[in-house]
């Protein structure tokens, strides 16, 4: 089966040759073509070439055009530090006081910051891989973008003391996300939402309901109106908000390795597809092929029979220097399990 046939079959409840497999390749793609991470972030040609080459090299089932979470906030005025050969990080928020919130404006993805570069890259990938594999691109969620605009510490204080300002920031960030999603869809790319700042290690379930869910639901609904499905990823511990994540309308929940995949199946597996959750650092980066195989088998044992299906994936993006042999091992492990996706007790395997 092709990657597209495999995903379509999973959605329809049909028999497959194997479960879909998605090691979440971000900046690791730079290593496939032998360039620095800063180069793929700032070149549409290199970013597209790296992502296509990584897909061709490993043969996974979803391509995700992505380098870091900051491109939308950067286009709205946040200062981002881009090391020569490491992942970018937030250097300074866009504003430093409540009085400056009114100065912020949603980004135009066709003109502002590096969004046009990443749009061109995603469009190139979608065109080259049309008919083979689903091509997605990261959309940073409204609450997370809000944290980059004002700083995480300030946002945490405002959640408690200035909720109206938080909603104002989320509205601005949502508008950027809606615009970004639209141009991606126009280019033949499926938006994929990432909201790490809505982790239960950062906000309470009540705060998730107040400042996360309304904006996620509007973003998901907008993408659905454009006839695209939506995957939602939230880093870290999320068990307390799985039901709310499903309430957003997302079609698939990407579960971090800090969370229990079997428990997620029990709570929301009948509502949404699950995706996860091989540890990207402890197993994929630091481990060996045997450890990867065991981790994949654990995921399938825990949720391979989830009612709405399972995509075997890493719990989050792979570290840049993840060994290629471990990515190969992840694909092989899913192929070895085959269909139907059952894993017997493999203590002696």
Residue pairs with C-beta under 8 A, 6 or more apart in sequence:
1 9
1 16
1 17
2 132
2 133
3 20
3 60
3 61
3 62
3 132
3 133
3 134
4 131
4 132
4 133
4 134
6 16
6 17
6 18
6 20
6 61
7 20
7 61
7 62
7 134
7 311
9 15
9 16
10 16
10 19
10 20
10 273
10 309
10 311
11 229
11 273
11 309
13 309
15 339
15 340
16 339
17 338
17 339
18 334
18 335
18 337
18 338
18 339
18 341
19 300
19 304
19 310
19 311
19 312
19 334
19 337
19 339
19 341
20 61
20 62
20 311
20 312
21 60
21 61
21 311
21 312
21 313
21 330
21 331
21 334
22 60
22 61
22 62
22 64
22 275
22 311
22 312
22 313
22 314
23 58
23 60
23 278
23 284
23 313
23 314
23 318
23 322
23 327
23 330
23 331
24 64
24 280
24 313
24 314
24 316
24 317
24 318
25 51
25 54
25 58
25 60
25 64
25 317
25 318
25 327
26 64
26 66
26 67
26 68
26 87
26 317
26 318
26 320
27 37
27 40
27 67
27 68
27 87
27 317
27 320
28 54
28 318
28 319
28 320
28 321
28 322
28 327
29 40
29 47
29 50
29 51
29 53
29 54
30 36
30 37
30 39
30 40
30 46
30 50
30 320
31 320
31 321
31 324
32 50
32 53
32 54
32 57
33 46
33 49
33 50
33 53
35 46
35 50
36 84
36 85
37 67
37 83
37 85
37 86
37 87
37 320
38 82
38 83
38 84
38 85
38 88
39 46
40 46
40 47
40 50
40 67
41 47
41 67
41 68
41 82
41 88
41 114
42 82
42 114
42 117
43 117
43 121
44 117
44 118
44 120
44 121
44 124
45 121
45 124
47 65
47 67
47 117
47 118
47 121
48 65
48 120
48 121
48 122
48 124
48 125
48 128
51 63
51 64
51 65
51 121
51 125
52 63
52 125
52 128
52 129
54 63
55 63
55 129
55 133
57 324
58 324
58 327
58 328
58 331
59 331
60 327
60 331
61 133
61 134
61 311
62 133
62 134
62 135
62 136
62 311
63 125
63 129
63 133
63 134
63 135
63 136
64 136
64 137
64 138
64 192
65 118
65 121
65 122
65 125
65 135
65 136
65 137
65 138
65 189
66 137
66 138
66 317
67 87
67 88
67 118
68 80
68 87
68 88
68 89
69 138
69 140
69 144
69 148
69 194
69 196
70 78
70 80
70 88
70 89
70 90
70 140
70 148
71 113
71 114
71 115
71 118
71 140
72 107
72 115
72 139
72 140
72 145
72 173
72 176
72 177
72 180
73 80
73 90
73 94
73 140
73 145
73 148
73 149
73 173
74 80
74 113
74 114
75 107
75 108
75 109
75 112
75 113
75 114
75 115
75 176
76 94
76 104
76 105
76 106
76 107
76 112
76 113
76 145
76 149
76 172
76 173
76 176
77 94
77 95
77 104
77 149
78 90
78 92
78 93
78 94
78 148
78 149
79 90
79 91
79 92
79 93
79 94
80 88
80 89
80 90
80 91
81 88
81 89
81 90
81 91
82 88
83 89
85 320
86 320
87 320
90 148
93 148
93 149
93 150
93 151
93 154
94 104
94 148
94 149
94 150
95 101
95 103
95 104
95 149
95 150
96 151
98 158
98 162
98 165
101 150
101 165
101 168
101 169
104 149
104 169
104 172
105 172
106 172
106 173
106 175
106 176
106 179
107 113
107 115
107 176
107 179
107 180
108 115
108 179
109 115
109 116
109 119
109 176
109 179
109 180
109 183
110 116
110 119
110 183
115 180
118 137
119 183
119 184
119 187
122 135
122 137
122 184
122 187
122 189
123 187
123 188
123 189
125 135
125 189
126 135
126 187
126 188
126 189
127 188
129 135
130 188
134 190
135 188
135 189
135 190
136 189
136 190
136 191
136 192
136 231
137 184
137 189
137 190
137 191
137 192
138 192
138 194
139 177
139 180
139 181
139 184
139 191
139 192
139 193
139 194
139 219
140 148
140 177
140 193
140 194
140 195
141 173
141 177
141 193
141 194
141 195
141 197
141 198
141 212
141 215
141 216
141 219
142 170
142 171
142 173
142 174
142 177
142 195
142 212
142 215
142 216
142 219
143 170
143 173
143 195
143 197
143 198
143 203
143 211
143 212
143 215
144 194
144 195
144 196
144 197
144 198
145 173
145 176
145 177
146 155
146 166
146 169
146 170
146 172
146 173
146 197
147 155
147 197
149 169
149 172
149 173
150 158
150 169
152 197
152 202
155 166
155 169
155 197
156 202
158 165
158 166
159 166
159 203
159 207
159 211
163 210
163 211
166 211
167 211
170 211
170 215
171 215
173 215
174 215
174 218
174 219
177 193
177 219
178 218
178 219
178 222
180 191
181 191
181 219
181 222
181 223
181 226
182 222
182 226
184 190
184 191
185 191
185 223
185 226
185 228
190 228
190 229
191 223
191 228
191 230
192 230
192 231
192 233
193 216
193 219
193 220
193 230
193 231
193 232
193 233
193 250
194 233
194 234
194 235
195 212
195 216
195 232
195 233
195 234
196 202
196 233
196 234
196 235
196 236
197 203
198 208
198 212
198 216
198 234
198 241
199 234
199 235
199 236
199 237
199 238
199 256
200 208
200 236
200 237
200 238
200 239
200 240
200 241
201 236
201 237
202 236
203 211
203 212
205 240
205 241
205 244
208 241
208 244
209 244
212 244
213 244
213 247
213 248
216 232
216 245
216 248
216 250
217 247
217 248
217 249
220 230
220 232
220 248
220 249
220 250
221 249
223 229
223 230
224 230
224 249
229 251
229 252
230 249
230 250
230 251
230 252
231 250
231 251
231 252
231 253
231 254
231 275
232 245
232 248
232 250
232 252
232 253
232 254
233 253
233 254
233 256
233 275
233 316
234 241
234 245
234 254
234 256
235 256
235 258
235 316
236 256
236 258
236 259
237 256
237 258
237 259
238 245
238 255
238 256
238 259
239 259
239 260
239 263
239 264
239 267
242 253
242 264
242 267
242 268
243 267
243 268
245 253
245 268
245 272
246 253
246 268
246 271
246 272
250 272
251 272
251 273
252 272
252 273
252 274
252 275
252 311
253 264
253 268
253 272
253 273
253 274
253 275
254 275
254 276
254 313
255 261
255 264
255 274
255 275
255 276
255 277
255 315
256 276
256 277
256 315
256 316
257 276
257 277
257 278
257 279
257 280
257 282
257 314
257 315
257 316
258 315
259 276
259 277
259 315
260 302
261 274
261 276
261 277
261 299
261 302
261 303
262 302
262 303
264 274
264 276
264 303
265 274
265 302
265 303
265 305
265 306
265 307
268 274
269 303
269 306
269 307
269 308
270 307
270 308
271 308
272 308
273 306
273 308
273 309
273 310
273 311
274 303
274 306
274 308
274 309
274 310
274 311
275 310
275 311
275 313
276 299
276 303
276 311
276 312
276 313
276 314
276 315
277 299
277 313
277 314
277 315
278 284
278 292
278 295
278 296
278 299
278 312
278 313
278 314
278 315
278 330
279 295
279 314
279 315
280 314
280 315
280 316
280 317
280 318
280 319
280 322
281 319
283 291
283 292
283 295
283 326
284 292
284 314
284 318
284 319
284 322
284 326
284 327
284 330
285 318
285 319
285 321
285 322
285 323
285 326
287 295
287 326
288 325
288 326
289 325
289 326
289 328
289 329
289 332
292 326
292 329
292 330
292 333
293 329
293 332
293 333
293 336
294 346
296 312
296 330
296 333
296 334
296 337
297 333
297 337
297 343
297 346
297 349
299 310
299 312
300 310
300 312
300 334
300 337
300 341
300 342
300 343
301 343
303 310
304 310
304 337
304 340
304 341
304 342
304 343
305 341
305 342
310 341
312 330
312 334
314 330
318 327
337 343
